């Protein structure tokens, strides 16, 4: 019903259009039923909850023995591959 006083609009929806929403509703309804069971104190009476085990300590990565070489300039890189001959300047 429009809130501005306009004439009501009648819409029809097919089964195929409503089916995804119907499935979603039934999934929510099933989740509601499961939650009602798990939150029932009578169901949980006498159950013990064990704490989770502590996570295992992670091994620290070993320090690298050799240091990384300094990055090369473009000229040094081209010379190392032989694209530019030694002593040639741009």
ZAPAZA-177112 format. One line per field, with one value per atom (N, C-alpha, C): residue in three letters; atom name; z, y, x. Coordinates in Angstrom, 1 decimal, always signed. Layout:
! ZAPAZA-177112
vogu	(ALA | ...)
torvex	(CA | ...)
pz	(Z | ...)
py	(Y | ...)
px	(X | ...)
//
This chain:
! ZAPAZA-177112
vogu	(UNK | UNK | UNK | UNK | UNK | UNK | UNK | UNK | UNK | UNK | UNK | UNK | UNK | UNK | UNK | UNK | UNK | UNK | UNK | UNK | UNK | UNK | UNK | UNK | UNK | UNK | UNK | UNK | UNK | UNK | UNK | UNK | UNK | UNK | UNK | UNK | UNK | UNK | UNK | UNK | UNK | UNK | UNK | UNK | UNK | UNK | UNK | UNK | UNK | UNK | UNK | UNK | UNK | UNK | UNK | UNK | UNK | UNK | UNK | UNK | UNK | UNK | UNK | UNK | UNK | UNK | UNK | UNK | UNK | UNK | UNK | UNK | UNK | UNK | UNK | UNK | UNK | UNK | UNK | UNK | UNK | UNK | UNK | UNK | UNK | UNK | UNK | UNK | UNK | UNK | UNK | UNK | UNK | UNK | UNK | UNK | UNK | UNK | UNK | UNK | UNK | UNK | UNK | UNK | UNK | UNK | UNK | UNK | UNK | UNK | UNK | UNK | UNK | UNK | UNK | UNK | UNK | UNK | UNK | UNK | UNK | UNK | UNK | UNK | UNK | UNK | UNK | UNK | UNK | UNK | UNK | UNK | UNK | UNK | UNK | UNK | UNK | UNK | UNK | UNK | UNK | UNK | UNK | UNK | UNK | UNK | UNK | UNK | UNK | UNK | UNK | UNK | UNK | UNK | UNK | UNK | UNK | UNK | UNK | UNK | UNK | UNK | UNK | UNK | UNK | UNK | UNK | UNK | UNK | UNK | UNK | UNK | UNK | UNK | UNK | UNK | UNK | UNK | UNK | UNK | UNK | UNK | UNK | UNK | UNK | UNK | UNK | UNK | UNK | UNK | UNK | UNK | UNK | UNK | UNK | UNK | UNK | UNK | UNK | UNK | UNK | UNK | UNK | UNK | UNK | UNK | UNK | UNK | UNK | UNK | UNK | UNK | UNK | UNK | UNK | UNK | UNK | UNK | UNK | UNK | UNK | UNK | UNK | UNK | UNK | UNK | UNK | UNK | UNK | UNK | UNK | UNK | UNK | UNK | UNK | UNK | UNK | UNK | UNK | UNK | UNK | UNK | UNK | UNK | UNK | UNK | UNK | UNK | UNK | UNK | UNK | UNK | UNK | UNK | UNK | UNK | UNK | UNK | UNK | UNK | UNK | UNK | UNK | UNK | UNK | UNK | UNK | UNK | UNK | UNK)
torvex	(N | CA | C | N | CA | C | N | CA | C | N | CA | C | N | CA | C | N | CA | C | N | CA | C | N | CA | C | N | CA | C | N | CA | C | N | CA | C | N | CA | C | N | CA | C | N | CA | C | N | CA | C | N | CA | C | N | CA | C | N | CA | C | N | CA | C | N | CA | C | N | CA | C | N | CA | C | N | CA | C | N | CA | C | N | CA | C | N | CA | C | N | CA | C | N | CA | C | N | CA | C | N | CA | C | N | CA | C | N | CA | C | N | CA | C | N | CA | C | N | CA | C | N | CA | C | N | CA | C | N | CA | C | N | CA | C | N | CA | C | N | CA | C | N | CA | C | N | CA | C | N | CA | C | N | CA | C | N | CA | C | N | CA | C | N | CA | C | N | CA | C | N | CA | C | N | CA | C | N | CA | C | N | CA | C | N | CA | C | N | CA | C | N | CA | C | N | CA | C | N | CA | C | N | CA | C | N | CA | C | N | CA | C | N | CA | C | N | CA | C | N | CA | C | N | CA | C | N | CA | C | N | CA | C | N | CA | C | N | CA | C | N | CA | C | N | CA | C | N | CA | C | N | CA | C | N | CA | C | N | CA | C | N | CA | C | N | CA | C | N | CA | C | N | CA | C | N | CA | C | N | CA | C | N | CA | C | N | CA | C | N | CA | C | N | CA | C | N | CA | C | N | CA | C | N | CA | C | N | CA | C | N | CA | C)
pz	(+0.0 | +0.0 | +0.0 | -1.0 | -1.0 | +0.2 | +0.7 | +1.9 | +1.5 | +0.2 | -0.2 | -0.7 | -0.5 | -0.8 | -2.2 | -3.0 | -4.4 | -4.4 | -5.6 | -5.7 | -5.5 | -4.8 | -4.6 | -5.9 | -5.9 | -7.1 | -6.8 | -7.7 | -7.6 | -8.4 | -7.8 | -8.5 | -8.3 | -9.4 | -9.2 | -9.4 | -8.6 | -8.7 | -9.0 | -9.9 | -10.3 | -9.2 | -9.3 | -8.3 | -8.5 | -9.7 | -9.9 | -9.3 | -9.3 | -8.7 | -7.2 | -6.6 | -5.2 | -4.6 | -5.3 | -4.8 | -4.1 | -4.6 | -3.8 | -2.4 | -2.3 | -1.0 | -0.1 | -0.7 | +0.1 | +0.7 | -0.1 | +0.4 | +1.5 | +1.3 | +2.3 | +3.6 | +3.5 | +4.7 | +5.4 | +4.7 | +5.4 | +6.0 | +5.4 | +6.0 | +7.3 | +7.3 | +8.5 | +9.6 | +9.2 | +10.1 | +10.7 | +9.9 | +10.4 | +11.4 | +11.1 | +12.0 | +13.3 | +13.2 | +14.5 | +15.3 | +14.7 | +15.5 | +16.1 | +15.4 | +15.9 | +17.1 | +17.0 | +18.0 | +19.3 | +19.1 | +20.2 | +21.0 | +20.3 | +20.9 | +21.6 | +21.0 | +21.6 | +22.8 | +22.8 | +23.9 | +25.1 | +25.0 | +26.0 | +27.1 | +28.3 | +29.5 | +29.8 | +29.6 | +29.9 | +29.0 | +27.7 | +26.8 | +27.2 | +27.6 | +27.9 | +29.3 | +30.2 | +31.6 | +31.6 | +32.3 | +32.5 | +31.4 | +30.4 | +29.4 | +29.9 | +29.6 | +30.0 | +28.7 | +28.8 | +27.6 | +27.9 | +27.2 | +27.4 | +26.7 | +27.3 | +26.6 | +25.4 | +24.5 | +23.2 | +23.6 | +22.9 | +23.2 | +22.7 | +23.4 | +23.1 | +21.7 | +20.9 | +19.6 | +19.8 | +18.9 | +19.0 | +18.6 | +19.3 | +19.0 | +17.6 | +16.9 | +15.6 | +15.7 | +14.8 | +14.7 | +14.1 | +14.7 | +14.1 | +12.9 | +11.9 | +10.7 | +10.9 | +10.3 | +10.5 | +9.8 | +10.4 | +9.7 | +8.5 | +7.5 | +6.3 | +6.6 | +6.2 | +6.4 | +5.4 | +4.2 | +3.2 | +2.9 | +2.8 | +2.6 | +1.1 | +0.8 | -0.6 | -1.2 | -2.5 | -3.2 | -3.4 | -3.5 | -3.8 | -5.1 | -5.3 | -6.7 | -7.7 | -8.9 | -10.0 | -10.7 | -11.2 | -12.0 | -13.4 | -14.2 | -15.5 | -16.4 | -16.2 | -17.0 | -16.6 | -15.3 | -14.8 | -15.3 | -15.3 | -15.7 | -17.2 | -18.0 | -19.5 | -19.8 | -19.0 | -19.2 | -18.8 | -17.7 | -17.2 | -18.2 | -19.0 | -20.1 | -21.4 | -21.5 | -22.7 | -23.7 | -23.4 | -24.3 | -24.5 | -23.6 | -23.7 | -23.4 | -24.2 | -24.0 | -23.0 | -22.3 | -21.3 | -21.9 | -21.1 | -21.6 | -22.4 | -22.9 | -23.7 | -22.8 | -23.1 | -22.3 | -23.2 | -22.6 | -23.4 | -23.6)
py	(-1.2 | +0.0 | +1.2 | +2.1 | +3.4 | +4.3 | +4.9 | +5.8 | +7.2 | +7.5 | +8.9 | +9.0 | +7.9 | +8.0 | +7.6 | +7.2 | +6.8 | +5.4 | +5.1 | +3.8 | +2.6 | +1.6 | +0.4 | -0.3 | -0.8 | -1.5 | -3.0 | -3.8 | -5.2 | -5.9 | -6.7 | -7.4 | -8.9 | -9.6 | -11.1 | -11.6 | -12.6 | -13.2 | -14.7 | -15.2 | -16.6 | -17.4 | -18.7 | -19.7 | -19.6 | -19.5 | -19.4 | -18.1 | -17.0 | -15.8 | -15.9 | -16.5 | -16.6 | -17.8 | -18.8 | -19.9 | -19.7 | -18.8 | -18.5 | -18.0 | -17.1 | -16.5 | -17.5 | -18.4 | -19.4 | -20.4 | -20.7 | -21.6 | -20.9 | -19.6 | -18.8 | -18.8 | -18.6 | -18.6 | -19.9 | -21.1 | -22.4 | -22.6 | -22.1 | -22.3 | -21.5 | -20.3 | -19.5 | -20.1 | -20.7 | -21.4 | -22.6 | -23.3 | -24.5 | -24.1 | -23.0 | -22.4 | -22.0 | -21.4 | -21.0 | -22.2 | -23.3 | -24.5 | -25.1 | -25.1 | -25.6 | -24.7 | -23.4 | -22.6 | -22.8 | -23.0 | -23.3 | -24.5 | -25.5 | -26.8 | -26.5 | -25.8 | -25.7 | -24.7 | -23.8 | -22.8 | -23.3 | -24.5 | -25.1 | -25.6 | -25.0 | -25.5 | -26.9 | -27.5 | -28.9 | -29.8 | -29.4 | -30.2 | -30.1 | -28.9 | -28.7 | -29.1 | -29.5 | -29.9 | -31.1 | -31.0 | -32.1 | -32.1 | -31.3 | -31.2 | -30.4 | -30.8 | -30.0 | -29.5 | -28.3 | -27.7 | -27.7 | -28.4 | -28.4 | -27.2 | -26.5 | -25.4 | -25.9 | -25.0 | -25.3 | -25.5 | -26.4 | -26.5 | -25.3 | -25.0 | -23.8 | -24.0 | -23.0 | -23.1 | -23.4 | -24.2 | -24.6 | -23.3 | -23.2 | -22.1 | -22.2 | -21.1 | -21.0 | -20.9 | -21.6 | -21.5 | -20.2 | -19.5 | -18.2 | -18.5 | -17.7 | -17.9 | -17.6 | -18.4 | -18.2 | -16.9 | -16.2 | -15.0 | -15.5 | -14.7 | -15.0 | -14.7 | -15.6 | -15.4 | -14.4 | -14.6 | -13.7 | -12.5 | -11.4 | -10.2 | -10.1 | -9.5 | -9.3 | -8.3 | -8.5 | -7.5 | -6.2 | -5.1 | -3.8 | -3.9 | -3.3 | -3.3 | -2.6 | -3.1 | -2.5 | -1.4 | -0.5 | +0.6 | +0.0 | +0.7 | +0.2 | +0.0 | +0.9 | +0.9 | -0.4 | -0.6 | -1.8 | -3.1 | -3.1 | -4.3 | -4.5 | -3.5 | -3.7 | -4.1 | -3.6 | -4.0 | -5.4 | -5.8 | -7.2 | -8.2 | -7.9 | -8.8 | -8.6 | -7.6 | -7.4 | -6.6 | -5.9 | -5.0 | -3.7 | -3.3 | -2.1 | -2.4 | -1.9 | -2.3 | -1.3 | -1.8 | -1.0 | +0.2 | +1.3 | +2.5 | +3.4 | +2.9 | +3.6 | +4.4 | +5.7 | +6.5 | +7.1 | +7.3 | +7.8 | +9.3)
px	(+0.8 | +0.0 | +0.9 | +0.7 | +1.5 | +1.2 | +2.2 | +2.0 | +1.6 | +1.6 | +1.3 | -0.2 | -1.0 | -2.4 | -2.7 | -1.7 | -1.9 | -2.7 | -3.1 | -3.8 | -2.9 | -3.4 | -2.5 | -2.1 | -0.9 | -0.4 | -0.4 | -1.1 | -1.1 | -0.1 | +0.8 | +1.8 | +1.7 | +1.9 | +1.9 | +3.4 | +3.7 | +5.0 | +4.8 | +5.7 | +5.6 | +6.3 | +6.1 | +6.8 | +8.3 | +8.7 | +10.2 | +10.8 | +10.1 | +10.6 | +10.6 | +9.7 | +9.6 | +10.4 | +10.7 | +11.4 | +12.7 | +13.6 | +14.8 | +14.5 | +13.5 | +13.2 | +12.5 | +11.8 | +11.1 | +12.2 | +13.2 | +14.3 | +15.0 | +15.3 | +16.0 | +15.2 | +13.9 | +13.1 | +13.2 | +13.1 | +13.1 | +14.5 | +15.6 | +16.9 | +17.0 | +16.4 | +16.4 | +15.6 | +14.5 | +13.6 | +14.3 | +15.0 | +15.8 | +16.9 | +17.5 | +18.6 | +17.9 | +16.8 | +16.1 | +15.7 | +15.3 | +15.0 | +16.2 | +17.3 | +18.6 | +19.1 | +18.9 | +19.4 | +18.5 | +17.2 | +16.3 | +16.8 | +17.2 | +17.7 | +19.0 | +19.9 | +21.3 | +21.3 | +20.3 | +20.2 | +19.3 | +18.8 | +17.9 | +18.8 | +18.6 | +19.4 | +19.3 | +18.1 | +17.9 | +18.7 | +18.9 | +19.7 | +21.2 | +21.6 | +23.0 | +23.4 | +22.4 | +22.7 | +23.6 | +24.7 | +25.6 | +26.7 | +26.6 | +27.6 | +28.8 | +30.0 | +31.1 | +31.8 | +32.3 | +33.0 | +34.4 | +35.2 | +36.7 | +37.3 | +38.3 | +39.0 | +39.7 | +39.9 | +40.6 | +42.1 | +42.8 | +44.2 | +45.0 | +46.0 | +46.8 | +47.5 | +47.6 | +48.2 | +49.7 | +50.3 | +51.7 | +52.5 | +53.6 | +54.5 | +55.1 | +55.1 | +55.6 | +57.2 | +57.8 | +59.3 | +59.7 | +60.6 | +61.1 | +61.9 | +61.7 | +62.5 | +64.0 | +64.9 | +66.3 | +66.7 | +67.7 | +68.2 | +69.1 | +69.0 | +69.8 | +71.3 | +72.1 | +73.5 | +74.1 | +73.7 | +74.3 | +73.3 | +73.8 | +73.0 | +72.7 | +71.6 | +71.2 | +72.1 | +72.4 | +73.2 | +72.4 | +73.1 | +72.4 | +71.8 | +70.6 | +70.0 | +70.9 | +70.9 | +71.7 | +71.0 | +71.7 | +71.1 | +70.8 | +70.1 | +69.8 | +71.0 | +72.0 | +73.2 | +74.0 | +74.1 | +74.8 | +74.2 | +72.9 | +72.1 | +72.4 | +72.3 | +72.5 | +74.0 | +74.9 | +76.3 | +76.5 | +75.9 | +76.1 | +75.5 | +74.5 | +74.0 | +74.7 | +75.6 | +76.4 | +75.6 | +74.6 | +73.9 | +74.6 | +75.3 | +76.1 | +77.6 | +78.5 | +79.9 | +80.5 | +81.5 | +82.2 | +82.8 | +82.7 | +83.3 | +82.4 | +81.3 | +80.3 | +79.4 | +79.3 | +78.4 | +77.3 | +76.1 | +75.0 | +75.1)
//
